[in-house]
Amino acid sequence: MTVVQTGMLKTQGMRIIDSITGQPVILRGVGLGGWMNMENFISGFVGREFQMRESLLQVLGQEKYDFFFD
């Protein structure tokens, strides 16, 4: 894998390329979005944040709960 650090990308047709070298660039990463967002309209959980936390505490136990929210 080649790491290119030019600071600029552009598109060429359906590809993303380095604007200086013209080489194709593949963007890699993880899009976790709002998975830790404790708002019920996003998660679908029918309750408030404190209720979600109480449920996780019951399921995980104190040690894993503390690790999860650390």
N, C-alpha and C positions, 0 to 999 in steps of 0.2 A: 504494500500500500504506500502510495506517495502522498506526503503532506504538502499542500500548497498554501503559502501564506502571502497572497497578494492583496487581500482585503476587499477584492471586488469579484462578484460573480455576475453572470448575465445568462440569458436564455438564448438558445439557438434551436429553433423549432421546438421539439419536445424535450430537449436536453438542457441541463445546467452546465455551464462551462466557465473555466477560469478566463477572465477578461483579457489577460496578457498572453497566456500560452495557448489558449483555445482548447485546452485539454478538458475532457468531460470530468465533472465533479459529482461524486456520489455523497449525498448528505446522509449521515447515520446518527441515530440517537434514539432516545426514548421519550415519547410524548405522554407523560402520565396525566396530563390535564389536571383536573380538580379531584383526583382520587382521595386526597386528604381533606377536601373541603367538607366540613361537617354541616352543610346546609341541606335541609331535607328536600328542597325543590331540585337539587342537583342529584343527590344520592337516591331519592325515592323512599328513604326511611321515614316512616310516619311518626315523627317526634322531633324534639329539639336536640341541640348538641349535648346537653347534659344527659338526656335519656339515651342517646347513642353511646356516650361514654360509659354509662352504667351497664348497658347491654354488653359492650365489649369487655368490661371488667369481669362480668359474670362468666363470659365464655372463655376469656384468656387467663384469668387469674391475675393477681396483683403484679407478679414479677414480669410476665410477658406484656401486660398492660403498660407498665412503666417503661419497658423497653420500646414498645410500639410508639408511645407518645414522647419519647426522649428526643 
